[in-house]
Amino acid sequence: MELLGVYECKMDAKGRVSVPSSLKKQLISIGTAGFVLKRSVFSKCLELHTQKEWIDLTNSIKKLNRFVQKNNEFIRIFHAGIKQVEMDSAGRILISKDLISFANLKNTIVFSATPFGLEIWNQSDYEKAVSIENSDFAKLTEEVMGEPNSNVIP
């Protein structure tokens, strides 16, 4: 099951975030074993993965030869800051101070569902990341999805 939606919510001074009820229902149905929270590779946001997604991702990383220096450096940096998280009985998750700092999270944050997990953004950074001109997005869509013999959605 994939997550759907974009949700704004508040984070308290301790880093606790109350997960919106519609997102909470989705997470409970797919993440009964808890979640893995990590830094994003390409953006200043966080990624929340289910245990299953994390195991799949880790299995692909395990195929790398760790005796190749660049592979070992990638593995180390990729795993920097990773935390195991669970929703508490009040439906909140706790984001650690180092991850809050990495993603520049403030009072209002954004949960954005993707096919690969959930991104957690500073609200203003998220707005900047998705504010692309319609004509630019059309061009990007054509480049990514319109190429012959590319990964086409059935």
N, C-alpha and C positions, 0 to 999 in steps of 0.2 A: 504494500500500500504506500502510495506517495502522499506527502503532505501538501496541502493547498492553502494559499492565502498569504496576505501581508497584514501584520498586526502591530499596532503601536501599544506600548505599555510602559509602566513606570518601574524604575529600579530604586530601591531604597539605599540609604547610606552604607549599609552592610553588603550590598551587592545582590540582594534578594530581588527576584523578579517574579511577580505574579503572572502566571501564564494565562492568557485569555481563555475563557471556557471552551470556545469552539476549537481552539488549537489544542487545549488540554485533552479533549476527547480524542483527537487524532493521535496525539502522542501516547496516551494510555493504551490505545489499541495496538500500537506498533512497538512500544518501548518498555515492555514490562520488566526487562532486565537492566534498565537504566540507560544512560547515554554517555557519549564521549564528547567533550567540548575542547575545541582546539583553535589555534590561530589559522586564519585563511592564508593561502599561499599568495594570491594575487591582489587581495584587497585588505584594507584595515578593518576587517570585521572578524567575527568568530563563526565557527561552524559547529553545529550540534548534530551528531550522528547517532543513530541507533546502534546497539551492540552488533547487530547483524551487518549493517553497513560498514562498521569499523572493522570487523573481522574480514570482510571481503576486501577492503582497502589494504589492510595489513597483510593479507595473503599475497596480494600483488607486490607489495614492497618486499616481502620476504624472498621473492625471486631474484632480487638484486644481489650481485656479488659484493659482499661487505668488505672484501679485500681489494676493491677498487676504491681509491681515495674519494673521488667525487661521489660515488654511491654512499659511502660511509658519512660524508659531510651532509648529503641530502637527507639521509635517514635521521641524523642527529637534529638537524634544523627542523625537519618536518614534524618531529615528535616534541619539539620544545613547547613547554607550557600546557601539554595535554592534561586534562582533568577528567576524572570519572564523576558524573553528576547524576542525581536522582531528583525527582519531584518530591517535595515534602508533603505532609498530610494536608497542608493548606494550598497545595497546587503551585508552589513556588520552586524555582531553581536558584541555586547560589552560584554566582559568578565570582571567581577569585580575583583579588586585587591586581595581579599581574596581567590577567586577561582583560580586565576592565581598562587598564592602562594601555595595553596594546591596541585595543579597538576604540580608544578614546570615548568610552561609553559615559554618558551623562544621565540625567534624570529620566528623560524619555528615550526609549530605545525602540527599534523596529525588529520584529521577527519576520523574515522573508523566506517562505518555503521555496525549495528548488527540488528538482528530481533527485538530487544527491544529498539531501539533508536540509537543515534549517540554518539560514544565515542570521546572525545577530549583529545589528548595526547601531551606531550612533545615528540619531534621526537625521541630522543635517547631512552627514556623510552619505546616508542612503539616498536622500533626495538628490544629491549631486550625482551619485552613481547611476541613477535611473533617469535623469533629466537630459535626454538626448533629443535633438530635434527630430520631428517625424520623418523628414527626408533622409536624415542620417541613419535612423533606425531602419528605414526601408532599404537603404543601401547595404547596411550590415546584414539584414535578413537575407537579402539576395546573395551576398557573398558567402554567408555561412550555410544557408539552407537551399540555395538555388543552383548550386553547381551540379552538373551531370555526374552520376555515379557516386555522389556523396552519401553521407549518412542521411537518408531520406526517411522522414516520418511516414509510416504506412497510412 
